[in-house]
């Protein structure tokens, strides 16, 4: 599930100096207007995170997408570059400049000697000389060319154009088409008639010489046509109803893996989202998505012989070539082209098969990962080939996402990482000797980067400062770019030596006013849950803000379900982070809980909501209310809750099914009935509505609306293409029919799922604050009981 959120200039300085300069208290004198309208300016103050960071081929420049400090809230990200040295200033570059360097900063496969890199950018192919930092353009066509790879002998560059595979000879530039893939079954010659019609045809041949002459001429032409076809490229015809999804040719140039997609019988129905505020003055509809269980796409895998065009199904799911998959991806070929790696997930989301397909067509199961809930976790696409022909991959087999390697038949499996922590990202170095890892090894509340040998074992920590790091290594591996943040400083771009030296800051994205105030570093506490588990939460107290407690508390619920928000680096919910401090400054104790189903804590935590969203995850919020009563003496009726998307859903479930633990709630862009959400997210957690009505019935707030006792604010964008506005309209009608009072609905005519306009954000959060003030606040109705 998706929720959206947002994020110049101090002198360039080292990271250490940046922190030393900070004032000592969160309520220190500052020029920042600490008001809801100003907080909701979002990126104008917290800045924009440098994105798509890449090194130039010669390592002399860092390129990234950015908007400088003080840019308007709707300013687009633009390309910038900066030299990776102390004192350098980022400079915006033109689109024309980016066109000239696009190939030099693009990623792509390296030749074995690491002297050449094949890349695709702008729909064309280039060959980059990594030593000189120059690029040779290989194609310039109106067609879209992508997925370049070297052949096994490195004499050709293989690529895909318009759904077919081609080979470009690097020495001459000659291009040869390798496949001729066509939709629908192959045409068949007319069969000779039988019975009465056959008898009439024989009579015609016997009676008339002209018929015999025509048939002889037809036979000669057919023989000539067949001979020409035999000399030409053999065509490959897809099965009826299937369309090409992915094509990957073996570097040996002998075969290809072909993946197809198809829809089940019947016409899936797309939800149409009305857009009311339009330039035309007329209501215009936006095509959105299907609902869970309706019109789900299925995938199949085939091997194609390039010599004959013969197409044979691949048994990538449990040795069954007839069984379709929810998802199939070709994850690359070994360097010699002898085998391809394929990942396939079953339609019920409970099995993931990693298989290797030999160039001859035989299939070996490398790993069959089963989860009684659904297969998931971080690093789902972390897999590939090692230089020695073994396969590496990430798996939750131990209960946490870790790296493994094995022979292509699954034998001699080796555990490369282990422990009660997770690998979040893994990339093989260009020379194939080491991995660059991003993990939670030190703590679930920080993210560091490490180097590790392909044999596994000890890891070398690259990053030093406490917080969250996202690292991109330089071409020579001696330095790294680092987008780094702490819990109270937004992400900035740094550069550091890989030998452990201090990092140098290259960007300053926040406004001067924002930097004039020291923002709170929320304490991380553990809430005792009713099942004995310690649940992490971020805590904001009035004392932290130099305020007096007012006897009330607010629980913020992050969205997305599977998301990590309790950590010591910058939150994706930047506005909520600031708003929580605003609430604390008004006397509220605020908790932000990483409830069950949040990311970062392993498989059991992730799947604790299987077949019951609003079960264990909601109980963690109830236990948070009990924690507030025990530690701060706060009456549960003076505990408010708010959140968006999944957080909005949780707020509804809290007020509908656990009203004695909460006193008021604000549910934003909420799912009210999971049978109306999408398939990819919901189908794994709750199965399908037509087959598991119990799971959907007990997980959907609309069925519990009769339990509403406390004040409720609902807010929703009217052009929400993720959680449709229809969701909240249906719940509103249900509340009306139940005769419920004390609820209100605020609608935002021009907003999608993630709000964009500051005036919309301001109106929404003003309403949330006023709701708490008049209900659980010191002068509210709940305080006067």
N, C-alpha and C positions, 0 to 999 in steps of 0.2 A: 504494500500500500504506500502511496506517495503523499508526502506533504512538502510544500515548498516554503522557502524562507529567503531571507537575504543576509549582506555584511555591511596629507602628503606632507609642509613636509619636514619632519625632523632631519637634522643632518645625518648622513650615513654614519653608523656607529657599530661597534661590536655588540653582540647580544647581551653580554654581561653589563655593559654600560647602560643599555636601555633599561634594565631592571633597577639598577642602583639609583637612577634618577627619580623613581616613582615616590610620591608622597606616602605617608604611613597610614592614612585612614581613608575609608571609602567615602566619608562625608566631608573630605577636605574642601577648602574654599576652591571654587573653580568657576570658569566662565560658561560652563555647560548649562543650558536651560533644562533642568531636570523635570520635564513635564511630559505628559502623554503625547501631545502633538509633536514635540521635538524628538522623543524616543522613536516615534513611528516614521521619522524621516529615513530610518534604516541606513542604506548604503551611503547616504550623504555624510553620515557620521562614522559608522563602523567600517566604511570602505568596501572595496571589492577584493576578494581573494585573488591573487595572481593565479591564472589558470593556464593549462596546456603548456607547461614549462618544458622547453627543449633546448639542447645545446646545438650550436653550429658544429659542422663536421670537424672544424679545426679547433674547437674548444675555446674560441676567443670571445664568443657572445652567448648570452642567454636570451632566448625569445619567449614571450609569454603574452597572454591576453589580459588586459587590465583597464581600469579607469583610475586616474589619479585622485588624490584626496580632494574633497570638495566638489567633485563632479555631481551634477544633478541626479536625482533618484532614478531618472529614466535614461541616463547616459548609457550608450551601448559600450560593450567591451571593445577595445581597439588593440591592434598589435603594437607591442613595445619590445625594445631590446636594451640590454645593459651589459657592460663589460663586467665579468665576475671578479672585480677587484674593489678594495676599499676606496671609498670616495667617488665611485662611479655613479652617474645619474641616469635613470631610465629615460629613454627617448622614444617618442612615438614614431613609428615608421609607416610609410605609405603602403597602400595596397599594391602598388607597382613594385615596391621593394620586396614585399612579401612574395610576390610572384617570382622574383628572381632568386630568392633564397629558399623557396618552399621545398625543393628537392633536397637541399643541403641540411634541413632540420627535420625532415621526415624520417620515420622509422621504417625498417624493412630488413629482410634477411641479408646476412653477410656471406661473402664467399669464404671458402675454407682458410684462405690466407689472410682474411680480414682486410683486404685491400680494396674490395668493391662492395658496395651496398646497393641492392635493387629496391627502388621505392616507386610508389604510385602517388601522384598528387595532381589534383585538378583533372582527374580522368585520363592522365597520360603517364607514361613510364619513363624513368630515368635510371641511369647507372652512375652512382656517386663514387669518385675516387677518394677514399678516406684519408689517404696520405696527403694529397694536394688540396683537398676540400673543394674540388670542382665536380660539376655534374655534366653528364652527356645525355642529351635528350634522345630517347629512343622512338617515341611515337608522338604524333601531333594530329589527332583525328577528332571528329565530332562524336565518335563513339566513346563509351566509358570503359577504360581499361583498368583493371585492378588485380590484386592478389599476385604480385610478381614473385617468382621463386626460381632459383637456379636449377638447371637439370643436374643429374648426377655427375656428368662429366664437366659441368660448368661452361659448356660451349653454347648453351641456349638459355634464354630466359622464358620461363613458362608464365602465362598470364591468362586472364579471362576477359573476354569482350563479348557483350551482347549474349550472354548465356552459353558461350562456347569457349573451348580452350584453344590456345594458340602457342606456338613456339617461335621465338625470335632468335635467329642466329646472331650471336654477338659480334662475330668477325665481319659479317657482311651486311647485317641489318635485314636479311631476308626473313619474311614472316610466313609460317606454314600453319594452316588450320589443322587442329588435331581431332576435333569432334564436330559432328553435325547433328545437334539435338533438336528434335522436332516434337511438337505436341500431338497427342493422339496416336492411335495404333498405325502401323505400316499399312499402306494400301495392298490389296490382294488382287491377283488376276481373277477374271471372271471364271467361275467354275462351269464345266461343260454340263449342259442340261441333261436331265434324265427323264425316264417315264415317257409320257405322251409328247412332251416338248423335245426330248432327245430324239424320238423317232421322227418327228417332223424335220429336225435339223439334218439327220442322216439322209432323209429323202431329198432335201434340197441339194445336198452335196452330190447325190447320185444323179439328179436330173439336170443340174445346171453347171456348165463349165465356169461361168463367171464367178460363182460362189467358191468353187475350188481355187480359182486364181486369186481371189481376195484373201482366202485363208492362208495360201502359201506365202503371199506378200506379208501378211500380218505376222506369220511365224518368223520370217527373215528379219523384220523390223524388231521383233521382241528379242531375238537372239543378239542383234547388234546393240540394242538398248541394255540388255543384261551384261554384255561384255564391257560396255562403257562404264556402267555402274560398278563393275568389279574393279576397274582401274581407278575409279574415283574414291573419294572419302566415303566410307560407309556411314549411312544415316542411322541415328538412334532415335527410336520413337518411344515417347513416354506412354505409360499405361493411361487408359481413358480416365479423365478426371484428376490426373496428377499434373502438377506444374513444377518446374525446376526451382529448387531452393538453394542449392549449393553445388559447386562443381570443383573438384580438386584432382589435378593430374599428377600421376607419379613422376618423380624426377627421372625414372628409368625410361619414360615415354612408352611404356607398355600398356598401362591401364589407367583408369580414372575411377574415383569414387564420386557417385552422383546421388544427391539427396533430393527427394521430391516432397511436396506438400499437397495435401488435399483436404477438402471439407467433407464432412459426413453428409449423407443424403438429406435433402431438405434445404431450404434457404434460411441461413441464419439472419436474425433480425437485428439491425443496428439501432441503438437508441439515438434519436434526434434531439439535440439540445437547442431550444429556441434562443436566438440572440435578439434582444428587444431594442437595444440602443445602437442603431446602425446609421451609416451615412445615407443610405437610400430612404430612410424613413419607414421602411417595411421590416417586419419581422423576418429574419433569415435563420435557417436551420443549419446547425453544425453537426455533421455526421460523427458519431462518437464510437461506441464499442458494443459488443454483445454482452449479455449477462452470463454469469457462471453457468456452465452446463449446456449452453446453446451455441451450436455451430463451432465446436472446437476443432482447430486444425490438427491434422495428424501427419506424421512424417515417416518416410521409408528410405532405405538405403540400398544402393545397387553398385555392382562393379561393372565397368564397361571395358571391354577389350578394344584398344585403339586400332588394332590391326583388322578386326572383323566387325566391330560395332556390336558384338554380342553383349547383351545386357542381362545380368543375373542378379537375383536378390541376395542381400547380405543378411546373415542372421545376427544382427547386432542387439537383439533383445532375447535373451535366454534361449539362444539357438533356434529361434522361431522366425522364419522369413516372412510369415504371413501376418505377423503382429505389428501394428503400427505403433509409433512412439509419440509421446507428447512433445518431445524435442530430440533432435539428432544433430550433432555438429561434428564435422571433420576437423580434427585438431592438429593436422599436419602430418607430413611424411618423414620417415627417416631420411638421412642425407643421401643414402644410396638408392632410395626409392623402393626398397624391398618390402615396406609395410607402412600402412597408414594407421593413425590413432583416431578412434571414433568414440564419442560420448553420446549415450542414449538414455533417456528417461522414460519410464513407462507412463501410460496415460493416467494411472492412479497416483503418480508422483512418489511411489514407495520404493522404487528400484532405480538405481543408476548403474548402467553397465558401461565399463570401459573395455573396449575391444581393440585388438590389432587385426587389421585386414592385410594379409600377405598380398604381394603383387600378383600372385597366382589365383587369389580369390578365397583362400581358406581363412577362417575367422577363429581367433583365440580370445577367450574371455580373460582379461587382465585383472579386473576386479568387479564383483557383483555386490554393490553396496545396497543393503536393505535397511529401511527405517519403518517401523510399524506406524509412525505418524506420516512424515513426508521427508524426503531427502532434501537437504539444504545446507545452510551454513556459509561462512565467508570463503573466499578463494575458490569459488565453484569452477572457474575457468583456468585455474592454475594447473597446467599439465603440458607435457611436451616430450621431446626426445633429447637424450643425452648423447654426447659424442661417441660413446662406446656402443650405441644401439639399444641401450636400455631406455625405459620410459620412466618419467617422474610425474607425480600427480599429487593433488591434495585430496584428503578424505577425512570424514568425520568418524571413521571406524572406531577410534578410541574414545569417542564422545566429545572430542575437540578437534578442530580443523588443523591437521598436521600434514607434513610432506613425507612421501614414500617414493621408493623406486623399485622397479622389478624388471625381470626379463620380459620380452614381448609376449610370452605365453603365460605370464603371471608367476612364474617360478622365482625363487631366490628373492622374495620380497624383503626390502630393507627399510627400516624406520629411520628417517633422517631427522625428524624433530619429534619431541614428545613432551608431555607435561599438562598441567591444568591451565593452559593458556592457548591462544590461537594464532595461527599464521593468517594474517589478513591479506597480504599480497606477496607474491613470489615471482621473481623474474630471473631467468638464466642470463648470466653475463655474456657479452659478445664472444669471448673466447671459449665459452662453454665449461669453464673450470669452477665457477662459483655462482652462488645465488645471491641476489639482493632481496632481503626479506623485510617486511614490515610486520611486527608482531606485538602482542600484549604480554610478552614474556616477563617484563619487569613488574607489571601491574596491569589489571584490567582498566586502569584509569589513565594510562599513558600509552603512546604509540611511538616506538623507536625503530630505527633501521639497523639492520645487521648484514654482515657478509658471512657466508657459510660455504664450505667446500661442498662439491656435489656428492661427496661421500657421507655428508651429514656430520653430526658431532658438534664440536665446539663452535660457537658463533662469535664473531668480532663485532662489537657494538660500534657503530659509526657516529651516532648522534649523542650529544652530551646533555643538553638542557632538558629539564623536566617539562613535559607537555606532549604535544602531538606533532609528529614529523611526517612529511611526505617527500621522499628523496628521489632525485633523478641524477644518476651518475654521469660524469663527463666521459667523452669518448675514450680517453686514456685511462679512466678509472682512478685517477689521482685525486679528483675533487668531486664534490657533489653539490647540486642545487637543492635547497631545502625550503619547502613551504611550511613554516613553523608557527605555532600559536600556543598560548597558555590559556587558562580558564578566563583570564580577564584582559588578554591582549589578542586582537584579531590576527588572522594569518598574514604573514609577510614573507617575502622572498629573501633567503639568505644563501650564502655560499661558504663552504668550508673544505678544508683538506681532509682527505680520507684517513689521514694518520691521527686524527683526533684533536686537531687545533680548534681554537674558538671560532665560532661562526661570525661572518660579517653580514650585516643587514644591507640589502640592496633597494628595498622599496619601503615607503611609508604611505599607507593607504588611508589612515584615519584622519579625521578633521582635527584642526588645532583645538577646537572646543572639546572634542571627545578626549583628547590627550591631556587636557587640563584637569581632568577628574580622575581619581584613582578608583577603578571599578572593583567590585567585590570579588574575591576568590572564594566561592562557596565551599564550606566544609563538606566533606563526604562522610556520611554517617551510615551505620548499618541498622536497619529496622528488623526486629525479630518478627518473623512471619509465623502464622499459626501452625505451619507444618515444620517448624524448627529451622528453616533456612534464614540466613541473614541477607536481607535485600538492600542493595546500595541505594542511596538517595543523596541529592545535593540539598544543602540546608542554607537558607537565607534567614537571618534573624533581625529583629528591630535593633538589637544592641550593635550588630555589625554596621548599621547605618546611623548610629547615634540617636535612635528614636526609642520611645517608650512602648512596650508591648500594649496592644489594645485588647487582648484576650481572645483574638480570633486567628485563624490560620487558613491558608490556601494551599491546595495540592495542584501542581501543574502536571499534566499527563502528556508526554511526548507522543507524536504521531508515528505512522509507518508500522507500528507493531514491532517488527524486527528492525530495531534501530538502537544505537548506543548514544545516550545523552548524559549519563553520569560519568564525567571524566574531567581530568585536569587540563583540557585544551578547549579551544573555542567551540562553542555550541553552534550547530546549524540554526538553532532557534535564537538568533541574535536579538530580535525584538523582545521575545519572551524573557530572555536572560536579563535585559534591561528592565522590563516591566516587573519581573519578580523582585528586583531591587527597589523599584518604586513602591511596590506593595509593602516591602519590609520597612521602607522609610516612613510609611503611614501606620506602622505598628503591627502588621501581620507577620506571623511566622510562615515561611513558604518552604514547601518540600517539592522536590522534583525527583520522581522515583523511577529507577530502571526495573520496572515490574517484570514478571515472568513473560517470556516471549521477546524481551529485548535482546539486542545483539551483544556479543562480547563475553558471554559466560558459558558457552558450550551447548552441546546438543540437547541435554535434558532441560535446560532453561529455555532454549528456543522452542521446543515442542510441547511445553507444558500447557498450551492452549488447544491441543489437538481435540477436535470435535466439541470444543466448548470455549469460544471466545467470550470473555465476560465471566469466566469461571475463576481459575487460579490467578489470572492477571488482575481481576477486580478485587479478589481477596487480599492481594498485596496492598491495594489502595485502602481497603478497610483496615488492614493491620497498620497502615501509616496513620490513619485517623486515631487508632488506639495508642500508637506511639506518641502522638501529639497530646493526647489526654494524659498519659503517664508522665511524660517528660516536661510538659509545659502547662498542664492543668487546663487544657482547652476543651470545652464542652463540644462533643461531636456535632451538635446542632449549630456550632459556630465555625465549622470547617467547610470551606467552599472548595469547589473543584472547577478547573477549566482546562481545555485542550482542544486541538484541532485534528480533523481526520480520524485516525484511530483514537486519538485523545478525546475527540468529540463523542465518538461511540462509547468510550469508557465512561464519560461523564453522564451520558444518558442511562447506561446500565447501572451506574452508582445511584442516581436519583430514583430510578424505577424499581430497583431490586434490593438496595441497601439504604433506605432513606434514614434509618436511625443513626447512621455513621456520618452523615453529611447534612449541611443545612441549606446549600444553594449551589447552583452549577451553571456554567456557560459552556454549551456544546457548539463547536464551530465546525462547519463543513463535515458533518457527521454521517457515517454509515448508519442507517436506521434499520435496514433489512439486508442481510448478507446475500440473499438470493438475487439481489439487484446489483451486486458488485461484479468485478471482472473474474475471469476464469483462472488466469495464471496465479493470482494471489490467493483467491478463496478456495479453489478446487483442492489444493493440497492440504489446507488446514481443516476444512469442514466436509471434504468429499463433495458430492454433487447433490443439489437440492432434491432432485428426483429420486435419489437413492438413499439419502440420509436426512430425512425430514427432522429427526430428533436433534441433530447437531445444529441445523439452521434455526429450528424453533427456539431452542434454549439460548442461542447466541445473538438473537436479533432483538433490539430494544423495542421495536414496534409491538411485539407480542406482550410486553410488560408495561405498557404505557399507563395501565390502570393503577400502577403502584406509585405514580407521581404524587408527592406530598409537599414538596418544597419548591421555592421559586426557581424557575428555569428560563435562561436566555438561550435561544437558538439563533445562530447566524450562518448564512450560506450565500455563496456567490451564485447568481442566476445562470451564468454560463460555465458552470463547473462541468468539465468534460471527464473528470475522474470520478468523484462521488456526485452523481447527478442531483440537480436541484429537485428532481422528482422525489428523491429520498425524503427530504425534509417536508415537502408538500404532503406526501402520504402520511407522515407522522402527525403533521398539523391536523389533518382531517380526522385522524384517529383520536387525537386529544379533544377535538371539538365534539365528536360523537360521544366521547366518554364524559363530557361535561366538565373537563378539568379547567381549573383557573390557576392564576399565578404564573402563567408561562407567556412568553412573547417570542416573536420571530422577527429578526432583522434581516432584510434581504439587500444584496449588493448587485445591482443590475448589470454592471460591466465587469465583474470579477470572475475569474476562473477559480480552480481549486487553490492555487497559491495567489493570494492577493498581491497586487502590484502598486496601486496608487496609495500614496501616504494618507489622502483624505479618507479612503476606505479603512485602512488600518486604524487611523485615529478614531473614527466613528465606532468601530468594533470594540476597541480596547477601552474607550470611554464608557461604553455600555457595560463592559465587564466590570470595570472599577465601580461604577455606580450601582450595579447589582450587588456587589459585595458590601458596599457602604450602607445601603439601605436594608440589608438583611443580616449579615453576620458581623458587620462593623460595630464599633463602640456605641453608635446611636441607632443601630439597626433594629429591626423587629425581633431578631433572634436574641439580641442582648437584653431585651426588656422583658423576657419571660419571667 
